């Protein structure tokens, strides 16, 4: 059976101690009025060999939580840099190129001086993001999960 990130499977995260990965994930989702059930179903992915595509979509918000990235365009593009470092998907690189074209000069400078170099380091250092059963780490301290996965959270903007 494939693990699914749906409310029925992750809803217990709201009841965990505040320092745990699960509680921080629940707070992240709740503060944005996100629900794992909001994702439309993946289409054209009937093959078991393509199940990783659905899993990548479903664990994306776990990655935001672990790396401490915002969900604005800068945060999403930094996540795409990390994803490219881990999976070498050309769509990630194309997203960064086209997304940064939409930035103001100030945003572009912030992205390339702060987020981009960090995302390269973070992507190189962390474990393979697709090989983690994140749900089994919900009860663990967020800092411990980050250390065990080699994750460097985004530093504060200077």
C-alpha positions as CSV (number, residue, x, y, z in Angstrom):
1,X,0.0,0.0,0.0
2,X,1.3,3.5,-0.9
3,X,1.4,6.0,1.9
4,X,-1.0,8.9,1.3
5,X,-0.8,12.4,2.9
6,X,-4.5,13.0,3.6
7,X,-6.2,14.4,6.7
8,X,-7.3,10.9,7.8
9,X,-3.7,9.9,8.0
10,X,-2.0,13.1,9.4
11,X,-4.8,14.7,11.4
12,X,-3.4,13.4,14.6
13,X,-0.5,15.9,14.2
14,X,-2.6,18.6,15.8
15,X,-2.5,16.6,19.1
16,X,1.3,16.3,19.3
17,X,3.6,18.3,21.5
18,X,4.5,21.7,20.0
19,X,8.2,20.9,19.4
20,X,7.4,17.9,17.3
21,X,7.7,17.7,13.5
22,X,4.0,16.8,13.3
23,X,2.8,19.7,15.4
24,X,4.9,22.2,13.5
25,X,3.6,20.7,10.2
26,X,0.0,21.0,11.5
27,X,0.6,24.7,12.5
28,X,2.2,25.4,9.1
29,X,-0.9,24.0,7.3
30,X,-3.4,25.6,9.7
31,X,-1.8,29.0,9.6
32,X,-2.2,29.0,5.8
33,X,-5.7,27.3,5.8
34,X,-4.1,24.5,3.8
35,X,-5.4,20.9,3.9
36,X,-3.7,17.9,2.5
37,X,-7.1,17.0,1.0
38,X,-7.0,20.2,-1.2
39,X,-4.7,18.7,-3.8
40,X,-6.6,17.5,-6.8
41,X,-6.0,13.9,-7.7
42,X,-3.1,13.1,-9.9
43,X,-4.2,12.2,-13.4
44,X,-2.5,10.0,-15.9
45,X,-0.5,8.2,-13.2
46,X,-2.0,4.8,-13.2
47,X,1.3,3.0,-13.2
48,X,2.9,1.9,-9.9
49,X,6.2,3.1,-11.4
50,X,4.8,6.7,-11.4
51,X,3.6,6.6,-7.8
52,X,6.6,8.7,-6.8
53,X,5.1,11.7,-8.7
54,X,2.0,11.7,-6.4
55,X,4.2,11.2,-3.3
56,X,6.3,14.2,-4.3
57,X,3.3,16.4,-4.6
58,X,1.9,15.2,-1.3
59,X,5.1,15.6,0.8
60,X,5.9,19.1,-0.6
61,X,4.4,20.8,2.5
62,X,6.5,18.5,4.8
63,X,9.6,19.9,2.9
64,X,8.4,23.5,3.5
65,X,8.0,22.7,7.2
66,X,11.4,21.0,7.5
67,X,13.4,23.7,5.6
68,X,11.4,26.5,7.1
69,X,10.5,28.0,3.8
70,X,7.6,30.4,3.2
71,X,4.9,29.6,0.6
72,X,5.5,32.8,-1.4
73,X,7.1,32.8,-4.8
74,X,10.6,33.2,-3.3
75,X,10.1,30.2,-1.0
76,X,8.6,28.0,-3.7
77,X,11.5,28.7,-6.1
78,X,14.1,28.0,-3.3
79,X,12.3,24.7,-2.8
80,X,12.6,24.1,-6.6
81,X,16.4,24.6,-6.3
82,X,16.5,21.9,-3.6
83,X,14.3,19.6,-5.6
84,X,16.6,20.0,-8.6
85,X,19.6,19.2,-6.5
86,X,17.9,16.0,-5.3
87,X,16.0,14.8,-8.4
88,X,17.6,16.6,-11.4
89,X,14.1,17.3,-12.9
90,X,14.4,19.9,-15.6
91,X,11.0,21.3,-14.7
92,X,12.5,22.5,-11.4
93,X,15.2,24.4,-13.2
94,X,12.8,25.9,-15.7
95,X,10.5,27.0,-12.8
96,X,13.4,28.8,-11.2
97,X,14.4,30.6,-14.5
98,X,10.8,31.6,-15.4
99,X,9.8,32.4,-11.8
100,X,12.8,34.7,-11.1
101,X,11.9,36.6,-14.3
102,X,8.8,37.8,-12.5
103,X,10.7,39.2,-9.6
104,X,11.4,42.9,-9.0
105,X,15.0,43.8,-8.9
106,X,14.9,43.8,-5.0
107,X,13.3,40.3,-4.9
108,X,15.8,39.0,-7.5
109,X,18.8,40.3,-5.4
110,X,17.3,38.8,-2.3
111,X,16.8,35.4,-4.0
112,X,20.2,35.1,-5.6
113,X,22.1,36.5,-2.6
114,X,20.3,34.7,0.2
115,X,17.9,32.0,-0.9
116,X,19.7,30.5,-3.9
117,X,23.1,29.8,-2.3
118,X,21.5,28.4,0.8
119,X,19.2,26.2,-1.3
120,X,22.2,24.8,-3.2
121,X,23.9,23.9,0.0
122,X,20.7,22.5,1.6
123,X,19.9,20.4,-1.4
124,X,23.4,18.9,-1.6
125,X,23.6,18.2,2.2
126,X,20.2,16.6,2.9
127,X,19.2,13.0,2.4
128,X,17.2,11.8,-0.6
129,X,13.9,13.5,0.1
130,X,11.8,10.9,-1.7
131,X,13.0,8.0,0.4
132,X,11.7,9.2,3.7
133,X,8.4,8.0,5.4
134,X,7.8,11.5,7.0
135,X,4.7,10.4,8.8
136,X,6.7,8.1,11.0
137,X,8.7,11.1,12.3
138,X,5.7,13.2,13.4
139,X,6.2,12.4,17.1
140,X,9.9,13.4,17.0
141,X,11.5,16.7,17.9
142,X,11.7,18.9,14.8
143,X,15.4,19.7,15.4
144,X,16.2,16.0,15.7
145,X,14.3,15.2,12.4
146,X,16.2,17.9,10.6
147,X,19.6,16.7,12.0
148,X,18.8,13.1,11.0
149,X,17.9,14.1,7.5
150,X,20.8,16.5,7.1
151,X,18.4,19.5,6.6
152,X,19.7,23.0,7.0
153,X,16.7,25.3,7.7
154,X,16.7,28.6,5.9
155,X,18.6,31.3,7.9
156,X,16.8,34.5,8.7
157,X,17.1,37.2,6.0
158,X,19.8,39.6,7.0
